[in-house]
Amino acid sequence: MSLDNRPVYTGGCQCGAVRFRVEGALGDASVCHCRMCQKASGNFYLPLVSVRGAKLDWTRGAPKRFRSSNAAWRGFCADCGTPLTFEAPDGIALAIAAFDHAEEIAPTVQWGTEAKLPYVDHIHELPGEDTMADISSSSYLADLVSYQHPDHDTEQWPPEERS
């Protein structure tokens, strides 16, 4: 919480070149299945949350922007490609998974369902395994070292040494 008891959220891209801070209540959280959001995220859909009415600050770097239509811009990290923003005339929305604590932001509506991929509603029926369950066929997992930015603010990134 901020000094005036407003909620504070932080987040950023995969490599840490772009970080943000949102002070104030978040707006509507959604997933969008439209084809533009699929392409912008390289995924089945794009989970977004509105920050309209809250204070958004870019605390490290800033997104590069692509004009995806006559009404919207998409912001992303120019270094690692992480999708970060959807910017429209009615405000900015941030990618939910870019938040440090994305588990706190649950979507409440789906948009663009006309483009929903036919198998999306059945993904939860697929068998699930922990990452390390695949170590026998993917031995590199045993020595995996993540170079992704951690889910919290850092004074400096990347660290001086990487092994």
N, C-alpha and C positions, 0 to 999 in steps of 0.2 A: 504494500500500500504506500501511497505517497503521503507527504506531510498533511495533506488535507483529506486523507482517508479515501482517495480515489484509487481504484485498482491499477496496478502496473503490470504490464506484460513485456517480455523481451523475446527477441528471436533474431534470426538471420539465416544466411545462406550456408551451404555445406562447407565451403572453404574458409569462411570467417571474414572475407573481404567486405561484406555488407552486413551490418547489424542494425537493428531497430529497437525502439522503446515506444510503447503505447501507454499513455496515462489516461485513464477514464474507462468508462464502460464500453465494452465491445457491442456491436450491433448484431444483426442477423447473421447466423452461421448457416452455410448451405453447401451442397455439392452441386456442381453444374456439369451436366452431361453433354452440353452443346459441342458441336464439332470443333469450334474455335478453342474452347477450354481443353478438349482432348488433345489437340495439337500443341497448345501452349504448354501443357504439362507433360506431354508425352505419355499420357496415362488414360485410364478408362474414364476418369472424371477429375474435376478440380475442386477440392474442398477450399472454400473461401469464407472469411469473416469480415464484415464491414467494420471499419474504424471511423466511420462518419460520426462526428460529435466527440470523438476522443482526440487527444493530442498525439500525433505521430512524429517522432524524431528519428532521423537516420543518424545513429551514433558512431558508425564506422562506415565509410564509403557511402555509396548511393547506387540504386539500381540503374542499369542501362534500360532504355525503354524502346519498345517496338510498337508501332501503331498497327494494331491488328484489324481495325475497322474504322469507319468514319466517326464512330462514337467512343472508341475505347483504345487505351494503351495498355500494354503488358510490361511490367517491370521484372527484371531478372538480373542475377549476378553476371557481370561480363567475364569474370574469371572462371567460375565453375558451372554456370548455366542454371542454377537453382531458380525456378519460378518464384516470384515474390509478390507481385501486385497485379490487380485488375483495377484500372483507373477509368472511371466513366464520369459523365457529367454530374451524376448524383453522389459521387464520392469515391473513396478508395477502399478496396478490400484487399486483405493480405491472405496469402496461402496459409492455411491452418497448420500444416506440417512444418512450416518454417518457424513457428513459435517454439520457444524452449520447453514449454509445457503444453504441447498440443493436446494432451489427454484431457485438459480442462475445458476444451472448446468443442462441444458436440454439435454437429449440424442438426438443424430442425426442419429443413425443407430441401427438396431436390428441384433443380431447374433444368430446362433443356432436355426433358425426358424423351422428346421425339428422336433424339440421337443416341439414346442409351444403348450401349452394346448389349446384345441379347443374353449374354451369359453373366452379366454383372450381378443380377439378383440371386445367382446360385453359387457365387464364390464361397460363401460361408459353409456350403455343403462339402467342399473339397477337404480331403484329409489335411491336417496341420501338423507340422514338425518344428521343433526348435532349430535355430541356425546350426548348432553344433551336432545335430543328429545326422548331418550329411558329411561328417568329417572323414568317414571311410572312403567316400568317392571324391571328396574334395579336400585332400590332405593339407592344402595351403591354409585352411581355416585354423589349424592348430597354432600357426605362427602369425596370424593376422594382426596387424597393428593399424588402427584407424588413424587417418590423417584428417578426419573431419573435425570441424570446430566443435567443442563440447557444448552442451545445452545450458550455457550460462555465459555471462559477459566475461571477457578477459582483458587485461591491460594491453597485451600485445598478442598478435597472431599473425603468422604461425610462430611456434616456439623456435628458438634459435637452432636447436639440434633435432634432427629426426633420424631414427635408426632404420 
